[in-house]
Amino acid sequence: MGSNHTIRPFEYEDFESFFTIQREALERSPELFGSDYSWFASLSRLSVEQRFERYLNYPYTYLLGCFGESGEILGMIGFSSDQSIKLRHKGRVWGLYVRESARGKGIASALTASVIEIGRDVLGIEQISCSVSSQNQASYNHYLRIGFTIYGTELHALKIGDTYVDEYLMVRFLI
């Protein structure tokens, strides 16, 4: 990834960037996300802002954004972890999306590497999991390339219209 990009947690002032990329992701890639574009579009602005604010609990639940040199949003990834004593060794990544114009530049790898580093070094996370649509070969290959393995498949995980989409359940152990 070029040095003219910055990866950092979203902050309150990044709401418009989040709103833009979330809407785009749901509209262009509905099979990748549990949320739905029509549902997202029907939310009030206040509801979307409240959802966004829940993702500002760094380092436990947050969104990382990749921003271009002029501040435009190029990609994002979400991370969440449980703070309870029996579950705090695990984290989860979700919502990885890179805008079409920014693909092929290592942004997905840089975002994922940042999440893994923060989870391991800041929280002491020992494993990170994710689920990937069986229809999303690019994401599936991405996670395999960086050391994730499949531990199961959730059949009919999503339903889009009359079509079911399975998801691969994946994990990467950090210790």
N, C-alpha and C positions, 0 to 999 in steps of 0.2 A: 504494500500500500504506500502511496506517495506521502511525503512529509507535509503536503499541503492539506492534510485532513487531521481532524482532532476527534478523539474518542473520549467521551466523558458522560457522567450521569446527567440525565435530564434535570433541569431546574424549573422552578415556577415560570420563569420567563420564556421557556421553550414550549409552552402550550400550543402555540400556532403550528410549530414544526411537528409536534406530535399529532395534532389534529389532521394536518395535511397528509402525513405519511400513513397514519392509521387508516384513514379513509381510502387512500390509494391502495394500500395492501388488501383491504377487505373487498374492494371493488374488482381489482385485477387478479387476485389469487384467492378466491373464496374457499378452495379446497385445503388451504394451508392453515386456516384459523378456525377455532371454535366459535368465534363471534361471526356475525353475519352483517353484510353491508347494509341491507335494508333496515335491520334492527339498529345499527349504529347511526344511520342517517335519520332515524326517527327520534333519537334521543335529543333532549333539550341541551342547549349549550352548557347549562349548569350541571346537568348529569354527566356530560363528557368531562367537564372540568373536575368534578368530584372523583370520577374514575381515575383521571390522570393524577390527582393528588395522592391517591393510594399507592402510586408507583414512585413516590418520592421519599421512601423510607430507606435510604442508602445506609448501610450495605445489605440490608435484609430483604427488601423488596424494591426493585428499581428497574428503570429502563436506561440502557446505555444508548447513546446516539453517536453516529459518525457524522460529523459536520464538515462541509467543504470549506475552503479558504474564505469564501464570502458569506459563510454562516448558514448555507442551505443544508437541509437534512438529506443525507445520502442513504442512511440505513439505521436500523435499530435492533435491539435484542432485549428481552426481559429476563430477569432473574428473581427468584424467590427462594427463601429458606424459612424453615420453622425454627423458632427460638426455644422450643421446649427441649428439655434435657435429653430425651430419648431420640429426638429427630434432628437435632442441630448439626449432625455430621453430614446431612444431605442437603443438596440444593437442586434447583430445577431451572432450566433455561426454557424459554418460550418466546414466541413472537418474532423470531428472526426474519427480517425482511430487508432487502437491499433494493433500492429503486433500479429500474431497468437500465437507466442511463449510467449507473455507477457499477454495474455488475462486471465481473471479470477483472477487478482491480484489487482483490484481496480483502475487501471490506468485511465480508462475512467471516473470514478467518480471523481478522484483527478483532472484530467484535466478540467472537466466541473466545478467543485467547484472553481478552481482557476480563470477561466474566469469570473464566476459569481461574485466572490469576487472583482476582479479587476474592473469589470464594475460598480459594486455598490459603492465600497469604493473610487476608484480613479476618475471615471467619473460621478458618480451620476446617473448611468443608473437606470431606473425604471422598465424596462421590457426587456427581452431577448427572441428572437424568433429563430426558426430553422425550417427546413423542413427535414422530414425523409421518406425515401422510404418505401412504403407499404410492400415491400418484406423484409425489414430489421427488423425483430421482435426483435432482441437483442437491437438495438439502440432505437426502439420505446419503449420498456420496460424500458430501461435505463432512457430516458427522463421522462417518466411517474413517475418512482420511485423517481426522484429528484424534482418533483413538476411542471413539464410542463403539459399543457393541450392542447388538440386539439381544434383549432378554425375553421378549414376547411380542405378540401382535394382538392388538385390540381390534376384533372384527366389528364392523359397522360402527366405528367410533364416531363418525360424523354422518349426517344425512343431509344431502343437498338436493332439494326437490324430492325426486323419487330414487335418487342414486345414493348408495352407501359408499363410504370411504373408510378403509381400514387404516390403522396407524401402527407403525412400528414403535415399540417401547425400547428406548436406548439408554445406556448408562456408560459413564466413564469414571473409573476409579482413579483417584488422585494420589493414593498412597500405595 
